[in-house]
Amino acid sequence: MDEFVLIFRHEDGNKVASPEQIQIWMKQTMDWIGGIAAQNKFVSGTGLPFADAKIVGHGGVVTNGPFGEIKETIGGFITVKADSVEEAVEFAKGCPVLQGPGNTVEVRKIAKNDGVH
Amino acid sequence: MQTQELIPHLFRTEYSKIISVLCRRFGFDQMETAEDIASDTFLTAAQAWSYKGIPSNPTAWLYNVAKNKAKNHLQRNTIFESKVSPEIKTDDAYEQDIDLSPKNITDSQLQMMFAICHPAIQPEAQIGLSLRILCGFGIDEVAEAFLASKETINKRLFRAKEKIRNENIKIEMPNLAEMDNRLENVLTTIYLLFSEGYYSVSQNQVLRKDLCFEAMRLCHMLIENESTNKPPVNALLSLMYFHASRFEARTDQNGGLILYDDQDTNLWNQDLVAKGAWYLNQATTGNRLSKYHLEASIAYWHTQKTDTKEKWENILQLYNRLLQIAYSPVAALNRTFALAKANSPEEAIIEAEKLQLTGNQFYYTLLGELYTGIDYEQAKSNFEKALTLIKTPADTAIIQSKIDRLTQMR
């Protein structure tokens, strides 16, 4: 069985929704992750708060993340176990982030420590 | 109390103390000797007390006899050794007193607990040894708890003791760096011990309750000791109190299981609920959330009699988190039940069918429950699949009554 990381890209929720709406998304996300964990396919994961985000560029130039303007910012990720990329994609389809138009979940296989990757 | 009642009672409470102290004094490799001396002490008591009457302080009497027997043993050993190898200086061992002070008893029992729960020993053997050595259960009681023969249990305990000797496991507290890891093992064993009593198929209610209370007593010992009084220990004790609060309500007079929804909530012991809440509160220090914290919180919500959305939403979120750190099929099934209550049965059916726990009777029972009132055929066929996997007559009766109810509803 392989491990895949599901990367969420979306706008800063605090900019587009009320605290109540965010709470609903939070519950949906927890239920979604709980459903994957109930199949014993959850490995790990975390949200990535937009506050205090920095970008370190070439030559050590540090800027604040321009997240307000950018729709597709990484807002979090989880790692799952799956037999195939198709199974991982099925997990991704349930991600509540996808309710927002333009939002995406990127599915990437994790390189095994086998000296090839 | 008469001698024939008093001795079994004292055996349960004092046997394990004497063994722990002697084992620590002699070393684990002489465990059989320690057991012989302890058993011998009770035999002497049974004989002496039946014609001389019960002494005014029976416990002190037992300790005295155990001490003398232990000293005789050490003396014999020392004489033997000094004859075989005269160059070895006479050990002052037999001069030393056998220390049966309350502090040394507690220390010895705690150290014994860590020794028995050493990761090198199989979990089943750990529970068996705990029952025998830490809880003073007789071999026949251990056998009944496991629904195994005495020979099987004797063999299992013998192998475990052999393992202790071969691995050279010491009777001592782990050092600070190792404490959390080793404590984890001790907690697992205590929880298994409790579950053995709580979920066992044995019909002996008294024995089962004893198993639960012994597990709680061992957990109490850890809490009373400063170096082991950690948040997960308090969380585990809290969890056990919450479960124990429903002990009277969960079985009928014939020992048949009564499901949560059908229990008489007046039989839930509010005193034990309050104790559980107290220890859960004690557990909220530190920054590590153990599975016992989550399980205790889930158990707390189950002690609430109301059937509100809030209750089930809380339970659902706790299961969501529990499954992320400690997956188990039981938690997965319970989580899906909470999902049905908090969200909707339709959503829960979709989630349940993803679990594919096709060898598990409770998987089909859950599906049967979820389909009840939604799809008669599906509900019935799932309950029937559960029937084919069931192992006890009590469970068969429960499922059969669900099928009957289903037919009436139609």
HADDOCK unambig.tbl for C-alpha pairs under 7 A between the chains (distance, minus, plus):
assign (segid A and resid 30 and name CA) (segid B and resid 320 and name CA) 6.58 0.50 0.50
assign (segid A and resid 31 and name CA) (segid B and resid 320 and name CA) 6.59 0.50 0.50
assign (segid A and resid 34 and name CA) (segid B and resid 320 and name CA) 4.12 0.50 0.50
assign (segid A and resid 34 and name CA) (segid B and resid 321 and name CA) 6.93 0.50 0.50
assign (segid A and resid 34 and name CA) (segid B and resid 323 and name CA) 6.71 0.50 0.50
assign (segid A and resid 35 and name CA) (segid B and resid 351 and name CA) 6.72 0.50 0.50
assign (segid A and resid 37 and name CA) (segid B and resid 323 and name CA) 5.39 0.50 0.50
assign (segid A and resid 37 and name CA) (segid B and resid 324 and name CA) 5.49 0.50 0.50
assign (segid A and resid 38 and name CA) (segid B and resid 323 and name CA) 6.10 0.50 0.50
assign (segid A and resid 38 and name CA) (segid B and resid 327 and name CA) 6.95 0.50 0.50
assign (segid A and resid 38 and name CA) (segid B and resid 332 and name CA) 4.57 0.50 0.50
assign (segid A and resid 38 and name CA) (segid B and resid 355 and name CA) 6.95 0.50 0.50
assign (segid A and resid 39 and name CA) (segid B and resid 355 and name CA) 5.34 0.50 0.50
assign (segid A and resid 40 and name CA) (segid B and resid 327 and name CA) 6.07 0.50 0.50
assign (segid A and resid 42 and name CA) (segid B and resid 324 and name CA) 6.44 0.50 0.50
